Amino acid sequence: MESMETEAAFSSENYSGSQGVYIYRPADAGKAHGERPLKKRKVTQEPKPPSENTCPFVPLLDGDESEQSIKLRYQTYEQLWSGILDKVDAEVLENVSSFVKTVSPDMYGGCIPAALITVGSNVSSLTRLLSRLNDQLTSAGEGGVIVLESGDAPNLKTTLKNVIRAAITNTETNDGYQSFLADRQGPRLLGYDLDLLGDYVTRKNVKHLVLAFRDSEAFDPGILTDLFFLLSSWLDRIPLTLLFGISTSIELFEGRLPRSSVSLLKGRYFELHGASNCVDHIYERVQAEGGRFWLGRNLTGVLFEKSNDYFQTPEAFCRTLKYAYMSHFFANPISVLLADRVGEDLQHHKLCEAIRNVPSFREYCEILLEDGKTQQVRDLLEDDKLLLSETTRLIRAGQRSMHDMFQAVTFISILLKELNISKKVSISELSIRALCGELQKSPLLEDILAAFRRLDSSKVAGLLPRLPEALRSLPDFRGVEAEFRSLTQAHKGSEPLRSEYDSQNSVIGTTIVKQRVKLDTGKAKLPEECIKYTRIIDRCYTLLRSYFVNILVFPQELPLHEAFLLDMRNPIKEVFAPRARFAIERALSNPLDYLLFTSQDTERKISAKQPPTAILYQLYLESGALVNMYDLWTAFYAVFESEQGDSCDERMTMALFYRALSELRALGMLKHSRKKLDHIAKSAWMGL
């Protein structure tokens, strides 16, 4: 029976025209049967290293700027900006690095050394700190940092495996990790065996290995407890230091752990700047410690307005600053004068013409003319070599003035803290007032000077070393300081010297006038030492007032401030605080502002040559709160029919209509109406 079915299956009736025949032909007929094909070699084209001579800046001055000038602008920009963010937490990094390199379990009685770092809202700074600490340890060949996330520790075995793998790949890469496992002599160990980490420490002579828990509050306390007990038994073979990033507080972190595991840890506490304090710290470092380039009042206002509107990380704030620096050096041809060395080959006629057209240079020439120095003005307008020499002198003088001004702002900030004045003003607000020229005659400065007069000799002695260098270098101030030192050294009393302006040297008397008690304030009789101290305080007061008047100048009055001061508000504000809704509404209502329109018929507002979404949006603006779908479709089709005539494809136009309708709905412009099924409702109005 089976043979009959087989014959029927292979009979000629079954091989009709519907059956296909396929012939297999090997690609390589000469290859022996069963031989494995050769593995194809992966050919990758290595990227060419960037050339050292490439410069992303473009030539200015109508394209006539010299190549050396372009490179100088770019090099100056990189030199001024490099390392700004790295200096923010330099003090904390130095303290943590010193702790890691000097601590040992023997110092803490066999406990695991631990560094507790509170970061608050500034979580990103911990990542930057760990990266820089790892670079220090790996470059010195002393060890490295293992960063462990909460997701890397679901259980103890996986945690140990991730720790061992991260420690080895930190210096040996992933291929080195595989080679390390393969080359190891003896029995093959599992990936979570700490003997692997001990062998790695011995081979590489690792002295300091930091295990960092970046988000320590998110870890399971039970896993941390087991991990601490296990690591404590390996401290004699693995030089471990634990580092915990804490967003809440030390007390809450310790409260989540059992006392038995907390007793295994001992170390120090460190604190990173908060996000807001860090932003102020970055700005203060950029402005006060910079010696060649500054940001103006308008730009500073935009930066801190953006920071106050929403949470901003130090990295985001630095990106805004970096864009401001880049904008200045990219688009300002006279910024080349900020370079360390400006050679004579930069005496380009176009550059000199640009300098002569700067508004502050024209004002400087007008001042010279008012002083009767006509020949000097003529030489500056005709002699390029003399112009560049005078320009360099003016820029250096302006840079000194700006540097001294921000040193004065920093000193005012110190005085506000030391004098306990009720008005607490941040360094950013003080900088804005100084850049506006308002700080020189402000009531705040008067309050500071009045409070300085009331200081006793011990507090004045503590403030003297913190005075700005421009004030301490004055000959008159040196004489006052010498008298103060000799007076305080000769003073033998236990109490500090007090001036007549001190409240303790005031006497309150009472008189009765018309049956009313009247209080009169007078001065007590002072000893000779206090009288001399009062004279010294008066001289210091006069010198301080004169110093603030001379230093707190209006930056826009400095000649050629356009080279070292950037105060363009709009570019930064449009880039980092764009008005997205305004831009979308303008693009939909006036698309020709953004598109290249070649048609001569530009008087018609709505045209079939515009994008379909823009056409529908303009029809949408002409309607009420509720829009009939059929009426809207009829008006949309009429726009295309009026221009295309009989060639207008209704199906294609309807497809464009529904696509434009869905795009407006995605933008939040409209929604379905619950009142009428064949209507749509507006959900946004232009300009609101």
BAZA-459643 format. One record per residue (C-alpha): residue in one letter; x, y, z. Coordinates in steps of 0.2 Angstrom, whole numbers, plus 5000, padded with zeros to 4 digits. Example, Ala and Ser with C-alpha at 12.3 -4.5 7.8 and 13.67 -1.06 7.14 Angstrom:
A506249785039;S506849955036;
***
This chain:
M500050005000;E501450125005;S502450084988;M500850124978;E500650294987;T502550324984;E502350294965;A500850404964;A501750544973;F503150534960;S502050504945;S502050614930;E500350684935;N501050774950;Y502450864940;S501350984931;G501851154926;S501451224944;Q503051134952;G504651224952;V506451154950;Y507951234959;I509751194956;Y511051234970;R512751294964;P514051324977;A514951494976;D516651414977;A516651254967;G518451214970;K518251214989;A518351034997;H516850965004;G516650995023;E518051135023;R517551285033;P517451445024;L518751575027;K518251715039;K518051875030;R519252005036;K518352165043;V519152315035;T518852475044;Q519552635038;E520352725052;P519852905054;K521253025050;P521853125065;P521453305065;S522753415059;E523653525071;N523453675059;T521553665057;C520653805065;P518753815066;F518654005066;V518354095049;P519254245043;L518454415047;L518654595040;D517854545024;G518854395022;D520554495023;E521054435040;S522754355041;E522954175045;Q524054215060;S522654325067;I521354195065;K522454065074;L522854195088;R521054225091;Y520654035093;Q522154005103;T521754145115;Y519954085117;E520553905121;Q521853975133;L520654085143;W519253945144;S520253795147;G520153725165;I518653835171;L517553695176;D519053595183;K519453735196;V517753735203;D517953595215;A519853595216;E519953615235;V518753465238;L519653365225;E521353405234;N520653355251;V519853195245;S521353145235;S522453175251;F521353075261;V521352925249;K523252925248;T523652945266;V522252845275;S522552655280;P521552525290;D522852535303;M522452715306;Y520652675310;G520952515320;G520552395306;C518952485300;I518652515282;P519252695277;A517752785271;A517452965263;L515653035265;I515353165252;T513653265253;V513153335236;G511453395239;S510653445222;N512353455214;V512453275209;S513353295193;S514853375202;L515153205211;T515353115194;R516653255188;L517553235205;L517653045203;S518253055185;R519653175190;L520153075205;N520252925194;D521353015182;Q522553065196;L522752885202;T522852805185;S524052925178;A525252905193;G525052715192;E524352705210;G522652635207;G520952695201;V519152725206;I517752595204;V516052685202;L514652575207;E512852615203;S511352545213;G510852455197;D512452365197;A512052285214;P510552175213;N511352045224;L513052005232;K513751895219;T513352015204;T514052165215;L515652075217;K515752025199;N515452205194;V516752275206;I518152155200;R517752185182;A517752375184;A519352375193;I520252275180;T519552355165;N519852535172;T521652505167;E521752355156;T520152375145;N518952235142;D520152135131;G521452155145;Y520152085158;Q519851925147;S521751905145;F521951925164;L520751785167;A521551675153;D523351705158;R523051675177;Q523951515183;G523051395195;P521251335196;R519951445186;L519051555198;L517251625196;G517051805192;Y516451855209;D517951785218;L518951925227;D520551815224;L520451895206;L520552065213;G521952025225;D522951955211;Y522652105201;V523252215215;T524852115217;R525252115199;K524952295196;N525652355213;V524052445217;K524152565232;H522452645232;L520852575226;V519252675228;L517552595228;A516352745225;F514452725228;R513852865218;D511952855223;S512252775240;E510452805246;A509752695232;F510752535237;D509952395246;P510552405265;G510652215266;I511852205251;L512852345258;T512952255275;D513552095267;L514752185256;F515552285271;F515852125281;L516652035266;L517752185261;S518352205279;S519152035279;W520152075263;L520852245269;D522652165272;R522652115253;I521652245244;P521952425249;L520152485248;T519452655252;L517552675251;L516752835245;F514852875247;G513953005238;I512553065249;S511153175243;T510153195260;S511153195276;I512453095285;E511153055299;L509852985287;F511152885278;E511852805294;G510052775300;R509652655285;L511152545290;P511252425304;R512452475318;S513552325315;S513952375297;V514152565302;S515452505315;L516552435301;L516752605293;K517752755299;G518352905289;R517953095285;Y516553205279;F516753315264;E515453435257;L515253495239;H514553665234;G512653665231;A512153695213;S511653875217;N513253905227;C514253815213;V513553935200;D514054085210;H515754015213;I516053985195;Y515554155190;E516654235204;R518154125198;V517854175180;Q517654365183;A518754395198;E520254285194;G520254315175;G521454445170;R521054475151;F519154455147;W517554485156;L515654475154;G514654635155;R513054685165;N511754635152;L512554465149;T512754425168;G510954475170;V510354345157;L511454205165;F510754225182;E509054255176;K509154085168;S509854005183;N508454075194;D507054025183;Y507453835184;F508753715191;Q510353725182;T511853615184;P513653685184;E513953595168;A512553685160;F513053855167;C514853825160;R514153785143;T513253955143;L514854035148;K515853945135;Y514653995122;A514854175127;Y516754165126;M516654075109;S515454205102;H516654355107;F518254275099;F517354205084;A516554365078;N517554505085;P519154545075;I519954655088;S519854515101;V521554465094;L522354605104;L521954495120;A523354375115;D524854365125;R526054425111;V525454535097;G526754535084;E527154675072;D526554565058;L524854595064;Q524954775058;H523554745045;H522754895038;K520954815039;L521254785058;C521754955061;E520255025052;A519154915063;I519954985078;R519755165072;N517855135070;V517555065087;P516455185097;S517555195113;F519055235102;R518155375094;E517655445111;Y519455425117;C519955535102;E518655665106;I519355675124;L521055705117;L520455845105;E519555925120;D521255925129;G522056005114;K523055845108;T522655865090;Q524355795084;Q524155635094;V522455605086;R523155635069;D524555515072;L523355385078;L522255405063;E523655395050;D525055285058;D524555105060;K526155055070;L525855195083;L523955145083;L524354965088;S525555015101;E524355145109;T522955015107;T523954885117;R524255005131;L522455055132;I521854875133;R523154825146;A522554985156;G520754935154;Q521154755159;R521954815175;S520454925179;M519254775177;H520354665187;D520454785201;M518554815200;F518154635203;Q519454625217;A518554765225;V516854675223;T517554515231;F518254625246;I516454705248;S515754525248;I516954485262;L516554645272;L514754605271;K515054435280;E516254505292;L515354655297;N513654565300;I512654685289;S510854635288;K510854665269;K511454495262;V511954525244;S512654385233;I514254405223;S513254405207;E512154545212;L513654645218;S514454615201;I512954675192;R512854835202;A514754865199;L514554825180;C513154955179;G514255085189;E512955095203;L513955015217;Q515155165218;K513755285226;S512655155233;P511855155250;L512554985253;L514355055252;E513955185264;D513355065276;I514954955274;L516055105277;A515055165292;A515154985300;F517054985297;R517255135308;R516455045322;L517654895321;D518854865336;S520754835333;S520554645334;K519354635319;V520354765309;A521954655312;G520954515304;L520454615289;L522054685285;P522854535276;R521254515266;L521254695258;P521454705239;E523254715233;A522854885224;L522454955241;R523854885251;S525154945238;L524755125241;P526155215251;D524855305262;F524055145267;R525755065271;G526055215283;V524355185291;E524655005293;A526355025301;E525555145314;F524155025317;R525454885320;S526454985332;L524955045342;T524254865344;Q525954795349;A526154935362;H524354905369;K524454805385;G522554795389;S521554635388;E520154725378;P520454775360;L520554955356;R518955045351;S518655205341;E517455345346;Y516155275334;D515955115344;S514355105353;Q515255065369;N516055235369;S514455325368;V513555405383;I511755435384;G511155575395;T509355625399;T508655805401;I506855855405;V506055985393;K504356035397;Q503955885408;R504655765394;V506155665395;K507355685381;L508855575377;D510455645371;T511955545365;G513655605368;K515455535367;A516355465382;K518055535387;L519355415378;P521055365384;E522555415373;E522655245364;C520855255359;I521055425352;K522555375342;Y521655225336;T520155335331;R521355435320;I522055285311;I520255225308;D519755395301;R521255385289;C520855205284;Y519055265281;T519655405269;L520755285260;L519455155258;R518155285251;S519455355239;Y519955175234;F518155125230;V517755285221;N519355265210;I519155075207;L517255055204;V517255135187;F515955115174;P516654985162;Q515855055146;E516855215149;L518555125147;P519355145130;L519254995119;H518254895131;E517454805116;A519054705115;F518954635133;L517154655138;L515654565131;D513954635134;M512854575120;R511254515128;N510254455113;P511354315105;I511454225122;K509654245127;E509054185110;V510154035110;F509853985129;A508154055132;P507254035115;R505454085114;A504953925106;R503053965104;F503354125096;A504554045084;I503253915079;E501854035077;R502854145066;A503454005056;L501653945053;S500854115050;N502254185040;P503254045032;L504054155019;D505154225033;Y506054065034;L505853985016;L506654035000;F505154094990;T505454134971;S503754174966;Q503354354961;D501654344969;T502054384987;E500554494990;R499354344994;K499554295011;I498954115009;S499654024994;A499753844988;K501653854987;Q501653865006;P501753715017;P500053635020;T500153645039;A500553835037;I498953855026;L497853765038;Y498553865052;Q498154025044;L496353965040;Y496253915058;L496654085064;E495254165054;S493954045063;G493154055080;A493353945095;L492353805086;V492753755068;N491653655057;M492753515049;Y491853525032;D492053715031;L493853705035;W494153575022;T493153675009;A494253825012;F495853725012;Y495353644995;A494953814988;V496753874990;F497453734979;E495953734967;S496153924964;E497953904959;Q497953734951;G496253734942;D495653574934;S497353494938;C497053494957;D496953314963;E495653304977;R496253144985;M498053214986;T497453374993;M496353285006;A497853185011;L498853345014;F497353415024;Y497353265036;R499153275038;A499153455042;L497753425054;S498653295063;E500253405065;L499253555072;R498453435084;A500153365089;L500753545092;G499253575104;M498353695093;L496653605092;K495753455099;H494053365095;S492553455102;R491353365114;K489953475110;K489853445091;L490553285083;D490853375066;H491853515074;I493553545081;A493953665096;K495453785097;S496553755111;A497853895108;W497754075103;M499154165094;G500154285105;L499554205122;
***
